[in-house]
Amino acid sequence: MDYEKPDASAFLELRRGLPLVAAALFVAALLFPMWRIAVDAVQYPDTTLRLQLYAYPRIAGDYVEMANLNKYIGFYYPDPVYWQPNYEPHPRAVDVPEWSLGPLAFVAVSACAAFVALAPDAERLKRGLTAQLVGTVVVFGVLLADIQYRLYQAGHTLDPDAPVMGVSGFTPPLWGSYQVANITSHSRFGLGAYVAVAAVALLVVAFFFRDSDATPRDVAGSLAARVGRRGGDTEPAGEDPARTGDAEAGR
């Protein structure tokens, strides 16, 4: 069967246009940090150290100072194995080869979103939107689970020869605060993570409108009409004052 590309006007529909926007956002997310950490330590009484981690093997911010702190308890930045990061991995660092593949996950879901938007007919478009949303949620769910597991692994395989002895194993959370020895850390998602979340949200909206050819203008008009009707319903019910006055005058 020959493929027939949808008309340009079809991409004004939410179910086609939003996946294209989501595809662009998934790629744009790679430009920003996915995770950020603020660290307070007695060794740096006048400043808060900050780290930003990307979807590919790169750490920005005060990563040199943080490495100097972490070595006291034997906690090291992970080794991405297949991608040389902007730091020198310690020989005892946990191997995290999937970190090198992180960008491929974002590019893959982006390509799939664009592919779905190009579906030749409504039926295949609806099936594609369903598969796209489920697949994207699964991909990012697995990524988050893997990251949390690697954090657990790194925090429970501390170097026994580290200068500070007796530090219990710990698991840095993806979101939250934790304290190890005299170091207090606060983890939050970075801008890249929020961009990716926004892309997933657009896929959810596109899935919601999978049975409709509505455009953003149609939705805006519908919302305006609803607001107008609700505004009219709030007016007190009763007789028209002008007609009441005429009736009184007639009496």
C-alpha positions in Angstrom: 0.0 0.0 0.0 1.3 3.4 -0.9 1.8 5.9 1.9 -0.2 9.1 1.7 1.2 11.9 3.7 -1.5 13.9 5.7 -2.4 17.3 4.5 -0.5 20.2 6.1 -3.7 21.4 7.7 -4.0 18.0 9.5 -1.0 18.9 11.7 -3.1 21.7 13.2 -5.0 19.0 15.0 -4.0 18.5 18.6 -3.6 14.7 18.0 -1.0 15.4 15.3 0.5 18.7 16.2 1.2 17.9 19.9 3.3 14.8 19.2 5.5 16.9 16.9 6.0 19.5 19.6 6.7 16.7 22.1 9.3 15.3 19.7 11.2 18.6 19.7 11.0 18.9 23.5 12.5 15.4 24.0 15.5 16.4 22.0 15.7 19.8 23.7 15.7 18.2 27.1 19.2 16.8 26.4 20.6 20.4 26.4 19.7 20.9 30.1 20.6 19.2 33.4 18.3 16.3 34.4 19.2 16.4 38.0 20.7 19.0 40.4 22.1 18.6 43.8 22.9 21.3 46.4 25.5 20.3 49.1 26.3 21.9 52.4 29.5 20.7 54.2 31.5 22.0 57.2 34.5 22.0 54.9 32.8 24.8 52.9 31.2 26.9 55.6 30.6 30.0 53.4 29.2 28.4 50.2 26.8 25.7 49.0 28.2 23.4 46.4 26.0 22.7 43.4 26.0 19.9 40.8 24.1 19.4 37.6 23.9 16.0 35.9 22.9 15.5 32.3 21.2 12.6 30.5 24.7 11.9 28.9 27.9 11.4 31.0 28.5 15.0 32.1 28.5 16.7 35.5 28.6 20.5 35.7 29.1 22.8 38.6 31.3 22.2 41.6 32.0 18.6 40.7 35.8 18.8 41.5 35.1 20.0 45.1 32.3 17.4 45.5 34.7 14.6 44.4 37.2 15.8 47.0 34.4 15.5 49.7 33.1 12.2 48.5 36.5 10.5 48.5 36.6 10.8 52.3 33.7 8.4 52.6 34.7 6.3 49.5 31.8 7.4 47.3 32.7 8.0 43.7 31.1 9.3 40.5 29.9 6.4 38.3 31.9 5.2 35.4 29.8 5.3 32.1 32.3 2.8 30.5 31.5 3.6 26.9 31.6 7.4 27.1 34.5 9.4 28.5 32.9 11.9 31.0 34.3 15.3 31.9 36.0 13.7 35.0 38.3 10.8 35.5 36.4 7.8 36.9 37.9 6.2 40.0 38.9 2.5 39.6 36.4 1.5 42.3 33.5 3.5 40.8 30.4 1.6 40.0 30.1 0.8 36.2 27.0 2.4 34.7 27.2 1.7 31.0 23.6 2.6 30.4 24.4 6.2 31.2 26.2 6.3 27.8 23.0 5.2 26.2 20.8 7.8 27.8 20.6 10.2 24.8 19.5 7.3 22.6 16.4 6.9 24.8 15.4 10.5 24.3 16.1 10.5 20.6 14.1 7.2 20.2 11.0 8.5 21.9 11.3 11.7 19.9 11.5 9.8 16.6 8.6 7.7 17.5 6.5 10.7 18.4 7.2 12.3 15.0 6.5 9.0 13.3 3.1 8.7 15.0 2.2 12.3 13.9 2.7 11.2 10.3 0.3 8.3 10.4 -1.7 8.2 7.1 -5.2 7.8 8.6 -7.1 8.3 11.8 -7.2 4.7 12.8 -3.5 4.2 12.6 -3.0 7.5 14.3 -5.1 6.4 17.3 -3.2 3.2 17.6 0.1 5.0 17.3 -0.8 7.5 20.0 -1.7 4.7 22.4 1.5 2.8 21.7 3.6 6.0 21.9 2.2 7.1 25.3 2.5 3.6 26.9 6.0 3.1 25.4 7.2 6.5 26.6 6.0 6.0 30.1 7.6 2.6 30.2 10.9 4.0 28.9 11.2 6.8 31.4 9.9 4.6 34.2 12.7 2.1 33.6 15.2 5.0 33.4 14.1 6.4 36.8 14.2 2.9 38.3 17.6 2.2 36.9 19.0 5.5 38.2 17.6 4.9 41.7 19.1 1.4 41.7 22.5 2.7 40.6 22.4 5.3 43.4 21.6 2.5 45.9 24.5 0.5 44.5 27.0 3.3 44.7 25.9 4.2 48.2 26.3 0.6 49.4 29.6 -0.1 47.9 31.7 2.5 49.6 35.5 2.1 49.4 36.6 0.3 52.6 40.0 2.1 52.4 38.4 5.6 52.6 39.8 8.0 55.2 36.5 8.2 57.1 35.6 4.7 58.5 32.3 3.4 59.7 30.0 5.3 57.3 26.9 3.2 56.8 25.5 2.5 53.4 23.0 5.0 52.1 20.8 5.6 49.1 20.8 9.1 47.6 17.2 9.9 46.5 16.2 11.3 43.2 14.2 13.9 45.1 14.8 14.8 48.7 17.4 15.6 51.3 19.9 13.3 53.0 22.9 13.5 55.3 26.0 11.4 55.3 28.7 12.2 57.9 28.9 16.0 57.9 27.6 16.4 54.4 24.0 17.4 53.7 22.6 17.1 50.2 19.4 18.2 48.6 18.4 16.6 45.3 15.9 18.0 42.8 15.0 17.5 39.2 16.7 19.8 36.7 15.3 21.8 33.8 15.9 19.0 31.4 13.6 16.7 33.4 10.8 19.2 33.5 11.1 19.7 29.7 10.8 15.9 29.3 7.8 15.9 31.7 6.2 18.7 29.6 6.7 16.5 26.5 5.0 13.5 28.1 2.1 15.8 29.2 1.6 16.8 25.5 1.4 13.2 24.5 -1.3 12.7 27.2 -3.3 15.6 25.8 -2.8 14.2 22.2 -4.0 10.8 23.4 -7.1 12.4 25.1 -8.0 14.0 21.7 -7.2 10.9 19.7 -10.8 10.6 18.5 -11.2 14.2 17.6 -9.8 16.5 14.9 -10.0 19.5 17.2 -7.4 22.2 16.9 -6.1 24.6 19.6 -8.5 27.3 18.2 -11.5 24.9 18.5 -10.6 24.1 22.1 -10.1 27.8 23.0 -13.4 28.6 21.5 -15.1 25.8 23.3 -13.6 26.9 26.6 -14.6 30.6 26.0 -18.2 29.5 25.3 -18.4 27.5 28.5 -17.0 30.4 30.5 -19.6 32.6 28.9 -22.4 30.3 29.7 -21.3 29.9 33.3 -21.1 33.7 33.6 -24.6 34.0 32.4 -25.8 31.3 34.9 -24.5 33.4 37.8 -26.9 36.3 37.0 -29.8 36.3 39.5 -32.9 34.9 38.1 -36.0 37.2 38.0 -38.0 39.5 36.0 -36.5 42.1 33.7 -36.4 45.4 35.7 -37.4 47.4 32.6 -40.5 45.2 32.1 -41.4 45.3 35.7 -41.2 49.1 35.6 -43.5 49.2 32.5 -46.0 46.9 34.3 -46.1 49.2 37.4 -46.6 52.2 35.2 -49.5 50.5 33.5 -51.2 50.0 36.7 
